[in-house]
Amino acid sequence: MTKTKTKRAAVILAAGQGTRMKSSLSKVLHKVAGRAMLDWVIDLAKNLDCEKIIVVTGAHNQDATAKVIAQLGEAAHALQDPPLGTGHAVLCAKTALAGFDGNVIVLYADTPLITHETASLAFQALENGASVAVLGFEAKEAGSYGRLIENQNCDLLEIIEAKEASADQLAINLCNSGVMAANSANLFAHLDNVTDDNAKGEYYLTDVVGLAVKAGQKCVAVRGSETEVLGVNSRIELSVAEQVWQQKRREEAMLAGVTLFAPETVFFAFDTLIENDVIIEPNVVFGPGVTIASGAHIKAFSHIEGANIASGAIIGPFARLRAGSEIGEGVHIGNFVETKNAKLANGVKANHLTYLGDVTIGKNTNIGAGTITCNYDGYFKYQTKIGEGVLIGSDTMLVAPVSIGDFAMTGSGSTITKDVPNGALSLERGPQKTIENWATKFHEKSAKAKAEARK
């Protein structure tokens, strides 16, 4: 992280009720790219070198409050109760920031797409002499957004809420994102003078700009893109934020040398790491915790999470890799194969209809179709160990805990409950019994009964 001239802190507002989400889960805990919106913004504050991060929640946000305290500690939490507007919410963080002398940025836990580069512009404006910096954006349709009013010198004079704006002011398309940065002393001094004399009867954070200008302080607007300042207040807006993030990530992947045949059908998680020369076919979903090395091939309709995939591996189609899957070089995981907490060494092949859970498999082993590691007894999970060069026959049940030695084999249709030595063949089958003409008699009897039923 780069060193900054002035200490930095962040106040993250997360006290909104989020009624339009129609959810028992706090709005800010809904996820974009597999990560809670609140976590996106906390991570942004950390990347901005904020030595103090204060998250303001409401009395109804108990799940969000618990998450903040678990991640950042009690000192990082402030309560807004009752909710009286954005200015009041920031003021609720004053006690938590007592003794802090530096610059503060106000962020929103329901605005997860703001980049480090854009947020840094606000701090940089303060370093360049501004007392207050506001993040604005050029809106295609300004609608109900607050407008940023600048003079000819590009000084920010005030922020006008749409409900308070004149017709001329509503024609301005430079809009307020809500994000604001200011020196901590100035910020709270101005907030102490904010009133609720407005259409909503709330204490607006935006009034800080007007108060700063009256005090002879310089205010400026920095610019970001409209897409990155998207706020999420409904499931529809959540889906838009997801679309924006996914589209950007797909483009980044392709520019980095990843082949996506149908980019719009591939979904990444916030931490997906993919090297160049990886091929990803349509309809693939990545959950959190996936890394893929150069040269791997992910076939269509696969779902992968919590897995590390080495070079040259072929996954899918219709494969599912779950948490703890370590896939070695040249491994083949085929259709309708599921792995979980499975470590597959180089050259392993499991091409059909198989479950591999809580297992380690040595290099160049072949797992026949229909194999299952029976790892759970209803109470505990048990390990299966399969050596290298092993041939597991189709439809083998491996009842854990069990070990299969190097270069051993199991007969198709076997249920293996005991360890198999190196180089041995192990099979478990009942003797085959054949009853001559039984099937013929069955068909004749059944056909006759069916014909009688039709009469």
RODOVEX-20560 format. One record per residue: x, y, z of N, C-alpha, C in turn. Coordinates in pm, whole numbers, plus 50000, padded with zeros to 5 digits. Each point is the difference from the previous one (the first is absolute). Last residue first. Layout:
# residues N
XYZXYZXYZ ...
# end
This chain:
# residues 455
440474436947745498694995049955498865006850075 504765006050093499475008749896498614995949952 502614974750321499565012750061499365009449897 502004958749866498744997650072499445013050057 504265001149799498964998249899498654997950064 503745002450279499735013249945498884999249895 501644960150192499235007750100499635013849945 502764972749733498674994150009499135007950097 504555011549966499275003749878498584994950003 502874987050351499675014250009499215004649879 501684955650010498975001850102499535014550006 503604989449713498764993849953498855002350097 504335014750122499445008149892498674994349951 502364975450327499545012750055499345008449892 502144959949875498724997550067499415013050057 504295002749811499024996849896498624997850061 503655006550289499585012549935498944997449894 502004962750220499175008050093499475012449932 503034963849820498625002449952499145008350094 504394981350225499664998349860498505002349977 503305020150375498834991349995499544999349855 504765014350296499245000949875498874989750004 503765028750344499054988949987499185001949873 504985017150249498965002649901499134987549985 502745015650457500064991449881498835002849906 501795040250304499324987350022500104991649874 503765036950134498784997649924499364987150050 504525034050041499014995050096498684998949924 505865007849936498635000649949499074993650102 505515017449885498994997550102498625001249937 505644993949878498655001649947499024996850113 505385019250031498994989550016498735003349921 504245027150068500024990149893498954989250006 500895025650450500605003749873499924988349902 496334997150377501465001649992500455004649862 495285010750262500494991649891501515002149987 495925005950415501155005149925500464989849896 494844999350142501294997450064501135005149911 495375001949877499945004450139501324998050073 497365002549482501284997850065499975005950140 496664981249588499925008650117501234997050085 498964992849437500424995850134499705010550106 499474998649492498854995950080500344995850141 503994997349660498765007649980498874994450086 505064994150165499104994649900498735008249990 505015018050138498764995050059499104995149889 505715008050083498785000749920498814995850085 505565021250051498974990150031498815001849905 504195027050048499874990549890499044988450030 501215026150432500495003449867499824988349904 496645000050415501435001149978500365003549857 495665012350318500284991649886501465002149963 496615007750464501165003649918500174989949889 495965021350377500564988949925501165005149915 495675013950383501395002149958500584987649932 496095007949802501065005950082499774997050149 498584976149521499425003550130501115004650093 498974995749457501155000050090499525005250135 497814977349529499695007650120501194998850095 499314994449435500644995950125499575009250113 498994998549496499004996850102500644994150125 503344997849611498735007049998499074995050111 505274994950081498994995249908498715007850011 505155015450087498784997850078498904996049902 505595001350006498834998849913498804996450086 505165025550089498924990950039498924999949891 504365026150061499894989149902498914990050029 501445026750423500255003549861499884987749910 497125003850468501395001949958500135003949854 496085009450382500224991849881501395003149947 496635007250463501315002349940500204990149886 495815024450328500404989249909501355003749941 497085016450475500895001749886500174987049920 495705021750316501174991350003500775001149869 495915026350343500584997949868501304992050015 495315001050331501395004249977500404997349855 495444993050149500535007850111501395005849970 497514972849692498895007050063500435008750117 503014975849717499154989950065498795006250068 503745010149567499205005750109499084989350058 502944996349600500825006850100499255004250126 500414969649530498945000650101500625005550129 501175003249462500664998950130498925002250106 499334981749479499625008950110500914997450119 499364990149417500714998150128499535010150103 498694994849516499124995750107500674997550133 503054997049570498685006450007499194994450117 505384997750041498954995349910498665006750025 505215016550069498824997350081498864996349906 505745000949997498765001149922498824995650086 505415021150075498954990550036498765002549915 504375025050017499694990749891499024989050038 502125024950419500105003549858499654988249910 497765002150492501345001049944499995001849849 496305015050390500204990549891501385002449938 496515010550462501255003549932500264989049898 495295019850276500834989749939501305006049950 495245015650156500954996950107500964989049957 496425000749652499985008850116500954995350108 498044991749473501284998850068500055010050114 496374974849619500145009350114501314997050072 497784992049463500784995750117499965010650109 498854993949481499014995750100500614995450132 503525006249607498564998249992499374997450137 504865008149892499295005749886498494998950004 504905001050254498694995950052498985006049904 505774994350060498845001149912498774994550072 505495020450095498824992450044498865002249900 504525021449991499624989149912498824991750042 502645028150374500125001549855499544987449926 497845005150478501355002349949500015000249847 496085012250371500274991349887501365003549941 496705007450456501315003649947500394989749893 495305020150275500644989149925501305005049940 495865019350238501154996950087500784988249940 496215001049718499935008450119501124995950094 497614992149457501104998650095499795009450117 497154974649554500035009850109501204997150089 497834988949469500964996350104500045011350102 497574997249561499314995550121500954993550101 502445006149557498605003650021499414993150123 505345004350005499014999849893498595003350043 505505008050104498794998650080498845001149902 505674992249982498745000649927498854997650099 505555018350024498874992450055498785001849911 504565020849963499524989849909498874991550052 502575025150373500245002049858499464988249919 497615007150475501375000449950500095001849849 496445014850408500024992549874501375001549935 497085005550481501335003249948500224991249878 495705017250345500434992049885501335005249948 497165018050366501074991050036500464991049887 495105020249967501095005150083501004989150035 497274989349562499645006950123501245003250082 498244987849464501154999850091499665008450121 497374974549561499865008650117501204997950092 498304993249438500764995850118499745009750114 498554997349500499104996250110500764994450120 502934997749565498865008650033499194994650118 504495002850111498685000249940499944992549869 504665017750151498904999050095498695000649924 505694992149949498765001449923498854997150095 505605016250038498834992650049498815002749908 504475020849968499674988549919498834991850046 502415030350363500155001049855499624987049930 497755007850480501355001549945499974999949847 496495014850416500094991649881501335002649930 497055006550496501225003949928500214990249886 495425016950314500834990049934501225006449936 495605016750216500964995150097500974989949944 495995004049689500235008950113501034993750094 497034993749491501274998250070500115010150113 496724975049586499915008950117501204997350088 498354992049440500704995750122499845010650108 498544997849509499064996350107500694994450123 503105000249566498715006350024499254994150120 505424997549988498944997549904498645004650053 505395012850069498784998250078498854998649901 505674995650012498835001049913498774996850084 505665016850058498844992050041498835002749907 504325023249981499864987649925498864991150042 502135034650352500065000949854499874986249936 497865005050487501305002249938499914999749848 496485013250418500164991349884501305003549931 496875006550496501165003949920500184989849889 495965016850392500444992049886501265006049938 496695014450380501154991650032500504991249888 494775017550012501235005450059501104989550012 496574989949616499785005150134501325005250056 498284992949473501074999050099499515005850132 497784978349513499845008650117501144997450097 498444992749440500864995950111499845010250112 498224997149512499204995950116500844993750111 502475001149524498795006850049499434993950128 505304994449921498854998349912498755006550062 505495008550048498774998250077498824999749904 505824996150026498805000049915498794997250088 505335021150068498934991450052498805001349906 504185025549965499874987349926499124989850068 501865037250330499775000449856499934986049940 498535005250514501175003649920499664999949851 496895009150456500164991649882501215004949921 496925005150492501305002849940500244990249885 495765021750342500424990149901501315004249934 497145022050356501414996450017500484989649900 495425018250020500855011750025501494996550003 496884968449708499895005050137501035011350018 497504984249518501154999350089499615004150141 497484979949523499895008450119501164997450095 498064993649448501004996250100499935009750117 497465003849587499504988450075500964995250108 500825036549682498825003750077499444988650083 503774994649691500325007250124498785002850088 501384963649641498745007350018500115007750131 503864978549854499234998349877498695007850004 504845008350236498614998250040499174999049872 505554998650167499014998249894498634997550062 504575028050179499074989050028498984999349887 503645033950068500354987849927499154987950030 499745047950151501154993450064500334986649936 496245026149866501175008149971501274993950058 495914979550100500334998149859501225008249959 498325005050441500504986449979500444998049855 497905040750119501354999250056500624986349974 495525006149879500895007349910501444999550050 496704981550276500174992049879500965006749902 498775023650386500924989150032500234991049879 496835035449970501365005450014501004988850022 495494988249991500445004349868501425005450004 497924988150408500354988349920500515004149862 498395034050293501264994250048500434988349912 495855020149904501095009449975501334993950040 496114975550100500265000349855501195009149968 498434998950445500654987349964500375000049852 497495036050156501375000950052500784987349965 495465000149896500725009249912501465001250045 497084975150267500324992749878500755008949901 498435019550394501054990350034500424992349875 496355029049970501265007549999501184991050038 495744980950021500265003749861501345007349991 498304989150421500574988349934500335003049854 500125041750322499014989849969500704988149935 502345039550131498885001250092498934989449978 505415018349875499104988549995498925001650106 503545033749682499534995950132498974989049986 504255019749675498664994350012499704996350145 504075019349781499355005950119498564995050015 502874986949634500674995950123499375006050124 498345009449552499814986050037500654996550133 500425043849802498674997550055499834985650046 504875022950012499024995749899498654997150066 503365038050199500064985649978498994996449893 502655048150209499104992449914500294985050003 500315046450352500814991149917499044990749927 499545051350243499394987349961501014992249916 500555040050413500144995749861499234987049978 500915046750361499394986949977500124996549852 502185036850401499924995449861499404985949994 499095040550379500824988349969499754995449857 497855036350280501145003849918500924988549964 495685000150239501145002150089501265003849923 496004989149772499725012050080501155003450093 500244959849756500155011649910499765012950076 499234960050231501435001949978500255012249910 495564986450074500565005850123501495002649984 497754977949646499555013950013500585006950122 500904954049948500625007949893499625014750012 498004967850286501375003250040500675008849896 495654979449949500035013950048501395004250044 498874954849863500305009149889500065014650045 498634963650285501455001349990500385010249894 495225001150259500704996049878501515001750015 495484991750320501295007050004500854994949884 494415002450006501174992250040501255008950002 495205007049842500165001150145501164991850052 498305007549533499944987050067500065000950151 500295039149715498774992949963499844986750073 502915036650254499934996249859498764991649977 502935016850420499035008849935500014997449850 502664981750391499074991549927498915008049930 505455013150125498634999550054499154990649916 505625010250129498994995849903498644999350069 504305009650214499175011449960498954996549894 503304969150177499335005350120499045011449966 502814981549666498854991450029499255004850124 504085021349879498885003649912498774991650028 503874989650239499595013850035498835004349914 502054958849908499104999350115499585013850048 503004997549628498794992149972499045000350118 504345020050039499045008049922498694992649979 503464976650214499575011250084498975008549928 502034963849762499094995650106499485011550085 501235005249480500764999350124499044997150115 498334982549535500295012950064500924997750118 496844975249557501214999750082500275013950054 495694967349766500595012950034501244997850084 495694974849683501344998550059500625013750019 495794994749782499904998650145501344999150068 498815008449525500024985750034499744997750147 498505041549647500684996450125499914985150025 499955028049504499214995550115500874995450116 499495028549505501074996150092499344997150134 497545016949621500114985350010501224995350078 496225044749950501414996150018500084984850012 495855023749984500554997849866501474995950006 497475013150386499654986449959500544996649862 500475043950169500894990850071499724985549963 497195033849828501355001349943500974990350066 495615002450173500004994049867501385000649936 500104999950526499235007849903500064992849865 500494974250492500665006749888499025007949914 499394969550396500215014050037500465008449880 499284952649981498735005450047500105014850034 503884975449868499085001749889498695006450043 504475011450265499174988249986498965002649892 504845023950034498575002350008499274986849983 505095021650143499324988149950498515002250023 504385036649928498984993750084499504987249934 503955024949853499345010250082498964994050094 504854985749726498674995150037499375009950097 503705010449603499834998550144498584995250026 501975011449563499794985950040500084998150151 499975041949744501334995250038499984985450045 496035024249885500834999349879501414995050028 496314983350346500175012949932500934998349880 496494961950225501365005349993500005014049939 496604959550236500015013349940501415005750008 497294949950009501195007050046500105013249923 495524967150134500845006349899501185007150065 496694954450128500415013450037500955005749896 496404962349856501325002050060500175014650042 496174978549762499895004250141501345001850069 499945000849468498864996350083500015005850141 503194995149589500315004750135498874997250099 501884975849553498715005450042500135003950148 503914989049799499234999949875498605005550025 504295014850301498904990549990499315000949863 504995010250248499125005149894498924989649976 502675008350480499974992249875499045006649902 503085007850514498855001849911500114991349878 502095008450534500074991749880498725001849920 502595035350348498814991849978500174992149871 503005029850404499974994349865498814990549990 502195043350329498984989649981500094995349854 503205030150148499514996650133498984988649995 504335011249653498565001150022499664996350144 504544997749805499545012650058498525001550020 502884961649844500285011449912499385013050048 499314958150221501455002550006500385012249916 495574985449980500275006050131501495003150014 498644977349617499505013849995500245007150132 500954954149968501025008049934499585014649991 496964968150173501095002950094501065008949936 496564986049718499455008750106501065003550102 500994969449654499935013749949499485009750106 500134952350066501265006950031499985014549953 496454970149892499915004950138501265007750040 500004979249574499055011150007499905005750141 502784962249928500515011449924499065011950011 498744958250188501045006650079500485012649930 495054984249877501374995049993500935007950091 494504986950012500955011149989501424994650007 495724974750045500824999349879501025011249986 496274989450345501184991350009501005000949885 495925022950296500615004649875501334992749984 497164997950390499184994849891500495005049864 501985013250418500114985449996499134993849892 502535049350020498684994050020500084984949978 503515044550161499644990249900498664993750036 503555044050124498714994050031499614991149882 504945019450208499144997949883498734992950045 504145032550239498974989750012499244999149868 505075019550228498935001149901499074987950008 502805018850433500354996649863498815001949909 500964991050533500325012549932500474996749859 497244976850459500584998149867500215013549933 497904993850432501464999750004500654997949865 495104983350044500585009750094501524998350005 496484974949747501165006449937500665010450091 496054976150130500944989449962501275005749937 496465029450108500634994750121501044989449967 497425017849644500905010050057500744994650123 496464980349701501354994350004501005009250070 495405011849917500004988950096501384993650013 499105033549674500215005850133500034989250108 498884988149559501445002850011500325005650138 495474993049907500714987250004501505002050016 497185037749937499904994750135500764986950013 499665018349575500835008650084500014995250144 497164978249691501404996849979500945008550086 494924989950172500655005249882501494997049996 497074986150358499595013949976500745006149881 498714951350308500615005249877499455013849967 500304983750524499314996349877500715005449876 502954983650184498674996550047499395011850074 504804979449768499095011049972498594995750036 505364983550142498564997349983499275013049969 505304977749934499205011050056498544997349966 505254972450004498555000749979499405012350065 504624983050020499745003849862498515001649971 501924984950421500355014149980499705004949860 499434953550133498975009150055500285014649968 502094963249664500015002850144498955010150041 501014978049554500795012050031500095003350148 497674960449808501105002849908500945010950050 496054986950246500824988149983501235002849914 496785034050056500734997850126500924987949987 497155009449636500995010750017500864997450124 496374971149923501074997749902501105010450016 496085004550257500794988650047501174997449907 496915032849869500775004450117500914988950051 496944990049659501125008049949500895004850115 496114977150116500914990749932501215007449943 496535025150207500774992350097500984990349935 496945041449872501074993149924500854991150090 496415030850137499404988749928501044991749926 501085040550233499554990350101499434987549935 503615026749712498795003550074499614989150096 505145015949810498834991749972498825005050082 505325014549824498815004550071498834991249957 505684996650018498794996349927498805003750086 505565013549948498824999850086498784996949914 505734998349996498804997449921498834998750097 505565018149976498784997950077498854998049903 504165005049817500444993650124498854997950096 500455002649447499285006050112500394992750129 501414994649510500895002550113499315007050117 498094981749583500265014450000500925004150114 498424955549954500915002649889500325014949984 496834986350326501324994750036501025003249891 495515011049917500565008750104501404995350042 497614972849699500395012649937500655009350101 498114960650163501254997249929500515012549929 495815002350205501044999150102501364997649935 496314998849720500325013750040501035000350112 498404958249834500635007349890500485013850047 497454974150296501404995749992500745006849886 495345007550049500745006250111501474996349994 497054979049700500305013849962500795007250108 500464947049948499065009650055500405014249961 501224957849691500565007250114499005010450047 499694971749595500304991050110500555006650125 498575024449604501144991349966500444991450119 496855031550182500365002449861501264991949973 495894997850413501314998249936500035004549854 497455012950508499754993549871501275000849916 499585021650419500604986750003499644991949876 498335044550101501435001049970500714986550006 495265005150106500285003049860501484999049969 497944970650392500325014149979500435002349856 496704960050105501435002750005500245014849976 495724981249962500344999850142501495002450021 496995019249572500874989350049500185001050151 498295029549604499054989850043500724987950057 501605043949807500604986949974499054988650036 499055046550084499704996049862500654986749963 500745022250425498674993849991499684995049860 504105020250260499974990949886498674993049979 502175032650340499114988850032499874990149885 504435031450129498735000249927499174987750028 504565011950160498865000150091498665000149928 505065002349896499334987249976498724998950082 504625032849841498605000850043499274987349959 505305014350119499174992549906498574999850052 504885028750053498724997650065499104993549895 505695006050062498784998349921498814998150092 505475022649992498974991950065498814999049906 505715016750013498704998149937499094991250086 504755035550013499314987950046498604999449939 503895025249735499095002550112499314986950039 503214999749656500495011350076499185002150127 500764950949772499235012149979500535011150090 501824950449752499935008550118499245012749966 499204951249759500765012349993499835008150128 499844944849949499175011950000500885012650000 
# end
